[in-house]
Every structure is written in structure tokens, then in C-alpha cells.
Amino acid sequence: MRGFDDSEFQSRTERAQSLMDKAGLAALLLTTEPELRYFTGYLTRFWESPTRPWFLIVPASGKPVAVIPSIGAALMGQTWIEDIRTWSAPDLADDGVSLLAETLRDVCPDGTLIGVPDGHETHVRMPLADLKRVQDGLGNRRLGSDNGILRALRMIKSPAEIEKIETACAIAGRAFHRVSEIANEGVTLDEVFRRFQMLCLEEGADWVPYLAGGAERGGYTDVISPARPIPLRSGDVLMLDTGLVWDGYFCDFDRNWSIGAASSNVRDAHAVLIEASDAAFNIAHPGATAADLFHAMNQVLSRHSGDTGAGRLGHGVGMSLTEWPSLIPSDHTVLEPGMVLTLEPGIAVADKILVHEENIVITNDAPRFISPKAPAELPEI
Amino acid sequence: MRGFDDSEFQSRTERAQSLMDKAGLAALLLTTEPELRYFTGYLTRFWESPTRPWFLIVPASGKPVAVIPSIGAALMGQTWIEDIRTWSAPDLADDGVSLLAETLRDVCPDGTLIGVPDGHETHVRMPLADLKRVQDGLGNRRLGSDNGILRALRMIKSPAEIEKIETACAIAGRAFHRVSEIANEGVTLDEVFRRFQMLCLEEGADWVPYLAGGAERGGYTDVISPARPIPLRSGDVLMLDTGLVWDGYFCDFDRNWSIGAASSNVRDAHAVLIEASDAAFNIAHPGATAADLFHAMNQVLSRHSGDTGAGRLGHGVGMSLTEWPSLIPSDHTVLEPGMVLTLEPGIAVADKILVHEENIVITNDAPRFISPKAPAELPEI
């Protein structure tokens, strides 16, 4: 099923309002794509355009209020949102600022506090000068932190959300399964990237916002570079890491292949990565922490390698390619049923790195792989 | 050629520094993808992940200084940037804040002003709470506006940049030319979207960040909705609008097709759109303004239709899908050689709309179409 029942948005909104009440917030002011979509279902690739700001206000009770450019009115009108206020954007004199301030004054009593997501992984998607103007237009209402409410809500996925992420994972799994059709000795890496995105689309992806990878002898130098027109050679390890989207939800996992026969070093390293992600998987129960998963993997990895520079060994995934929490020693987020995580151990092999990634969901019982789990043995093409 | 010679980045930096000098700025602080890439050539799809902030400082003289997560060090090390300061991100206690403040204190004398892009089409890509912490860590240096310096620089494209945009346009042109291979009566619109993205990749796109469109009887309701699984029917007007990327540069134009025979209303409307974009093209010389182009198109359109709600009739395009200026009555930006613009007239036909879009470059002489110009006659499939 595409989209969600209205009851899903109702429930998200009520949970937000309950947390807002505890935090003493009269409203939330939201400006980024996943935040708006979380409460409305408003799904469009138009956010690629940086021109227009978009605003959503979650009031203390009742449905959210949209304050958006007129170009979005028709699509927003198809969601469960009823109060949709628009202006003709771009407006160089007043790009939604007065309309937003006026709406916030309508919604929030005098002297109240309005929460804006302001912590890790957030930003305010509007011009800084306009944010100051909005603040000046609020009378004695103040903008403050959302106290992590958005993070807390989005971290726990509903069954319907998990289904969408699983659909994305299954699509990527089928595309990965077909990589030997497109990647062979002599094919350039940029051509592999292009053809792999085509496979993802052919297997059902709506679009492919993210693809990274590498292919060098015995590993790769990093995992974020664009693909270069360099032919695959025997002895290369090819890695493809995709965040494809189905109905607005991401998967995020990778696969490795050896072009021709793999060295024993590389084969061993790949087996260690699988051992590491299994170690985290095995303890990924409610009550364990993000840091626990890090340590479970790191204990396996530290027997073999130095730091890859990645900064973490996994993270949340959902409406965004990467979400809270981070699998690092200092993230003590307690796992709860409904969290969807990537396990992403990396290892240094001589002067190269290897990275492996799976997607799992935390349940009341054992966790579950939602990416089709890779075998310990590195496949050869 | 992929990438740019270092001299391109040198020249961009020197032009920035000359404008900074006039504006009394000791440095620019940049946080978003195109801003960082403009001065460094740092090209990666990793920005899809919202987790980590990235910073670039353009000092009053000398090369820019990168303050970035360690995961980006290897790739940034391949650019012309020499001073690369990294931290292991994400760091929940201090996610680059101290390192950034320290670097700004190094680069900027006491009592100086640091410019941050803060006007239309900008945002600061870092947590709001961290931005305040950085400000607090600067002593008596202050963060202020960049005075539109980034906008002014990026609006005028170099010959090498124009070449990349033209390459993207040519790829999209070839993909549009093949649409009859994938779009026929009975094929669902979401399948057309999927297959069209595959055509773009097959024709050479690095990736396809943006695809919008519609297909309904006699036009479409809006141009930003995701594609639904509804079969094309005879009498539908199919529109596809793509922003695909080659080497980090976008094209942005669309094409319309009639599925089966088009009504005379629809044929006439399409011809009016072409007449409108031609009217703007014909006056798109240095010295004319963005508003002049709007009025040239609007004069043709207003003989026929009401407002489509789009808010403008074209815009800049380059490293982002949409850039300054906007073709609206209040944008008096004077055209200069090197600007790349979209002409995007829209028209209402009964309760539907039709939109047409071309990409042009402003030169010292006549402007030039860099999208393969659509014929006035609406093609039928």
C-alpha cells in the first residue's frame, strides 16, 4: 500500500502533542522535508529545489497547519491537513515570513514557547535573516528547542513504516543479486554505478537518491567518492552501497564482490565484518543500547584492524538515509521495538578499507534482518 | 572533462575575496553542499545523509580552509584545498563546534565580521543550537550576512561550468527523444517515471535527483506530485520534467506529449507556451532583467489563461536544480553573459495546467538554447 491511513498521522500528531505538553511547548515549527512529511504525508521530490521555504506548525491540539508556497497547495490538499495557508513564492519582499508569524500568533497564546528542532542531525531550512524576522514578529512568544521530540518520535517506526523500509530493502536485495550482470573485469566503475541505478529502478525503486562505493585492489580508499571511469581489474574489491527509496522510505545497505579470485586477506576481512555485524545483531534486543551494539562490533573488529575514519558503525534509517541513533560509544540510546538500524562495520586491510552493512529491525523478541543477509564468504565475479 | 582545473577554484576564491573586501568581511562561513563544492570541487552524494555538518571558511586571502568530518578527509585531500581540519563525527558532545570556532579565531582577527549566506534560497546547514555555540566561541568576532556574495558569484557561470550544464541538457534531450519507447496507452505513470530515469542513466546521467510530471486528460493538476500507478489513456497529456546531473551540474527542462490525438485546445495551448518562451528568449540579452523576461512571457500567456500557482516563469540553474534569479515581476537582476536560465511558462487549460521549460545561456551576443528546443507542435505518442 502506498501512503498511510489518516489514523497514522493522527497518532503521530497526538504523540507529539503529548510530548509537547510535558515540555511546555505551545507548538512545533518544522521546516525540513522529513519533518513536514512525518505529520502530513506530503511526498514530493520538489524539495530538490532550494528556492522556496515550507513550514508546518503542530499546535497543542488539533491538526497541523501548513504554511506553504502556492505551488504546493494542490498536493497538500490531498493529505489529511485542512488548514493550508499559502503565499506566491518566491516573494523577494516577504517570502512567507509575515504569513508564518501571523499563523504562529493565531496558534500560540501570548508568552508561550514554540519548539524548533535544533539538536544533532537537524537544521532550520529557511534563510537565517528570515528566521530572525519571524522571531521579531511573534510578540512575546519565543522560539526554543523542540527538546528532541521529533527525534524521539521518528526513531520508533510504526508497522506500516517498517513495511515500506522492508520493501525498499527487498528491491535493493534483488538489484544486488543481479550485479554480476553489469560488473565484470574491464567495465568502468562509473558505468557500474549507472547500470546499478538502472537495476534498482527496474526492480521497483521509485528513485535512487544515494549510491556510493568503490573498487580498488584489495579494498577501497573511501566510501563516499563519486565513481570514476576506471575499469574493474581482477583483484579489485567492488563495493556498492545504496540508499534507494520506495514510497518515501529508504533502505541503506551495501554488498562487496571480488573481481576474480580474492586474496586470503580480503576473504578473511570480509568474514570478520560478517562476524562483527552478527555480534551486534545477536544482542540487538530491547534494553540494549546503541553503544552496546558499537562495542559488540568493535570487539570483533579491534582484533584485526585500525580505524577506518567512518566515525560510527551504524545508524538509524527510515524517511532519511541516516537517522538517529548512531552506533558510537557515547550514544546511550536504549533500543526499543520498532527501531530500524544499520549495522555497518568497517575494517582496514593494508592501506584500503572494507565496509559491510545490513539493515535490522528491533522487535519485542529477536531482531530481524530486513536486508537479505550477506554470506560470510565474499562472492567472486 | 570531469572536474575543473585548480585555476577555476583559484579564480572563484579571488573573486569572493575581492567582494569580501568591499563588504568588510574577514571570512565567509559556508555550510551547504553547493557552497562547499563551489570553492573546493568536493563532489559526493554523501550529503544525502543529514547526520554530519560540514564547514568551509573562505579567508580574506589564501586558500579556503575545510573543517569537516574525518570520513571526508581522503576525498577533500584530492582537491586543491590544503588546510583540512577534521573531527570524528558524529560527536554528541561537540560536533565540530569547538574546532570550527577555533579555526575561525585563527583565520579572522579580533573584532571582525564573518559572512554567512542568509538571504533567499539559503539556509545554514548545522544545528541551530550549535550555530549559537559557535557564535559564543568567537570572542568579539561576529557572524553577519554574506551580503549576497555567494549568490552573485554562482549566478555567472564560467565556460567550463556551462559545458557541464550543456552535457546534462544533451543527456536529457536524448532521453526525452526516446520517451515513445517507454510511454504508451496502458502503461502506468509510475512505470513511465521509473523507465524514464533508466533512459537518463543509459544516456549518460550520473544520477537523476529530480523527476516530476503528470498525465491527465487535457493537462495535469500540478507538476510536483509523485507518479501514481494510473495507466496512460488516450487524450492524456504526459509531461516529464527532469533535473539530472552530470559531474555535479543540473539541467532542468521538461517535455509534453499527447497520448493519442490531442484536442485543439491542448495543441493551441502548447503552441502558446512555445510562443511565450520564444518571446523571453528573443529579449534575453545582457542588460535586460529577470523581470523583463517574466513580462515578455506573461504578455503572451495572459491573452490565454489564469494563474497556474507556480509563482514564477523560470529561474537560474547550475550546481542546484534551481538558482537565482527568479523570473518574477519584482526580480530586477540584470542579465549578464554566463547566466544559465530556465524559461518555464505555464498555462491553464480548463481545470488543468500545461508547463513548458527550456534552458538558455546568456552571451555577449544572442542567447543560446542549450536544451534541444521543443517544436511548437505537441508531439503525439
Boltz contact constraints between the chains, C-beta under 6 A:
constraints:
  - contact:
      token1: [A, 43]
      token2: [B, 226]
      max_distance: 6.0
  - contact:
      token1: [A, 44]
      token2: [B, 224]
      max_distance: 6.0
  - contact:
      token1: [A, 45]
      token2: [B, 210]
      max_distance: 6.0
  - contact:
      token1: [A, 46]
      token2: [B, 224]
      max_distance: 6.0
  - contact:
      token1: [A, 48]
      token2: [B, 209]
      max_distance: 6.0
  - contact:
      token1: [A, 48]
      token2: [B, 210]
      max_distance: 6.0
  - contact:
      token1: [A, 48]
      token2: [B, 321]
      max_distance: 6.0
  - contact:
      token1: [A, 49]
      token2: [B, 321]
      max_distance: 6.0
  - contact:
      token1: [A, 49]
      token2: [B, 322]
      max_distance: 6.0
  - contact:
      token1: [A, 50]
      token2: [B, 121]
      max_distance: 6.0
  - contact:
      token1: [A, 50]
      token2: [B, 320]
      max_distance: 6.0
  - contact:
      token1: [A, 51]
      token2: [B, 121]
      max_distance: 6.0
  - contact:
      token1: [A, 51]
      token2: [B, 322]
      max_distance: 6.0
  - contact:
      token1: [A, 70]
      token2: [B, 309]
      max_distance: 6.0
  - contact:
      token1: [A, 71]
      token2: [B, 309]
      max_distance: 6.0
  - contact:
      token1: [A, 71]
      token2: [B, 310]
      max_distance: 6.0
  - contact:
      token1: [A, 71]
      token2: [B, 311]
      max_distance: 6.0
  - contact:
      token1: [A, 74]
      token2: [B, 221]
      max_distance: 6.0
  - contact:
      token1: [A, 74]
      token2: [B, 222]
      max_distance: 6.0
  - contact:
      token1: [A, 75]
      token2: [B, 222]
      max_distance: 6.0
  - contact:
      token1: [A, 75]
      token2: [B, 224]
      max_distance: 6.0
  - contact:
      token1: [A, 75]
      token2: [B, 225]
      max_distance: 6.0
  - contact:
      token1: [A, 88]
      token2: [B, 311]
      max_distance: 6.0
  - contact:
      token1: [A, 89]
      token2: [B, 311]
      max_distance: 6.0
  - contact:
      token1: [A, 90]
      token2: [B, 326]
      max_distance: 6.0
  - contact:
      token1: [A, 92]
      token2: [B, 330]
      max_distance: 6.0
  - contact:
      token1: [A, 118]
      token2: [B, 127]
      max_distance: 6.0
  - contact:
      token1: [A, 118]
      token2: [B, 128]
      max_distance: 6.0
  - contact:
      token1: [A, 118]
      token2: [B, 129]
      max_distance: 6.0
  - contact:
      token1: [A, 119]
      token2: [B, 127]
      max_distance: 6.0
  - contact:
      token1: [A, 121]
      token2: [B, 50]
      max_distance: 6.0
  - contact:
      token1: [A, 121]
      token2: [B, 51]
      max_distance: 6.0
  - contact:
      token1: [A, 122]
      token2: [B, 127]
      max_distance: 6.0
  - contact:
      token1: [A, 123]
      token2: [B, 125]
      max_distance: 6.0
  - contact:
      token1: [A, 124]
      token2: [B, 128]
      max_distance: 6.0
  - contact:
      token1: [A, 125]
      token2: [B, 123]
      max_distance: 6.0
  - contact:
      token1: [A, 127]
      token2: [B, 118]
      max_distance: 6.0
  - contact:
      token1: [A, 127]
      token2: [B, 119]
      max_distance: 6.0
  - contact:
      token1: [A, 127]
      token2: [B, 122]
      max_distance: 6.0
  - contact:
      token1: [A, 128]
      token2: [B, 118]
      max_distance: 6.0
  - contact:
      token1: [A, 128]
      token2: [B, 124]
      max_distance: 6.0
  - contact:
      token1: [A, 129]
      token2: [B, 118]
      max_distance: 6.0
  - contact:
      token1: [A, 194]
      token2: [B, 201]
      max_distance: 6.0
  - contact:
      token1: [A, 197]
      token2: [B, 201]
      max_distance: 6.0
  - contact:
      token1: [A, 198]
      token2: [B, 198]
      max_distance: 6.0
  - contact:
      token1: [A, 198]
      token2: [B, 201]
      max_distance: 6.0
  - contact:
      token1: [A, 201]
      token2: [B, 194]
      max_distance: 6.0
  - contact:
      token1: [A, 201]
      token2: [B, 197]
      max_distance: 6.0
  - contact:
      token1: [A, 201]
      token2: [B, 198]
      max_distance: 6.0
  - contact:
      token1: [A, 209]
      token2: [B, 48]
      max_distance: 6.0
  - contact:
      token1: [A, 210]
      token2: [B, 45]
      max_distance: 6.0
  - contact:
      token1: [A, 210]
      token2: [B, 48]
      max_distance: 6.0
  - contact:
      token1: [A, 221]
      token2: [B, 74]
      max_distance: 6.0
  - contact:
      token1: [A, 222]
      token2: [B, 74]
      max_distance: 6.0
  - contact:
      token1: [A, 222]
      token2: [B, 75]
      max_distance: 6.0
  - contact:
      token1: [A, 224]
      token2: [B, 44]
      max_distance: 6.0
  - contact:
      token1: [A, 224]
      token2: [B, 46]
      max_distance: 6.0
  - contact:
      token1: [A, 224]
      token2: [B, 75]
      max_distance: 6.0
  - contact:
      token1: [A, 225]
      token2: [B, 75]
      max_distance: 6.0
  - contact:
      token1: [A, 226]
      token2: [B, 43]
      max_distance: 6.0
  - contact:
      token1: [A, 309]
      token2: [B, 70]
      max_distance: 6.0
  - contact:
      token1: [A, 309]
      token2: [B, 71]
      max_distance: 6.0
  - contact:
      token1: [A, 310]
      token2: [B, 71]
      max_distance: 6.0
  - contact:
      token1: [A, 311]
      token2: [B, 71]
      max_distance: 6.0
  - contact:
      token1: [A, 311]
      token2: [B, 88]
      max_distance: 6.0
  - contact:
      token1: [A, 311]
      token2: [B, 89]
      max_distance: 6.0
  - contact:
      token1: [A, 320]
      token2: [B, 50]
      max_distance: 6.0
  - contact:
      token1: [A, 321]
      token2: [B, 48]
      max_distance: 6.0
  - contact:
      token1: [A, 321]
      token2: [B, 49]
      max_distance: 6.0
  - contact:
      token1: [A, 322]
      token2: [B, 49]
      max_distance: 6.0
  - contact:
      token1: [A, 322]
      token2: [B, 51]
      max_distance: 6.0
  - contact:
      token1: [A, 326]
      token2: [B, 90]
      max_distance: 6.0
  - contact:
      token1: [A, 330]
      token2: [B, 92]
      max_distance: 6.0
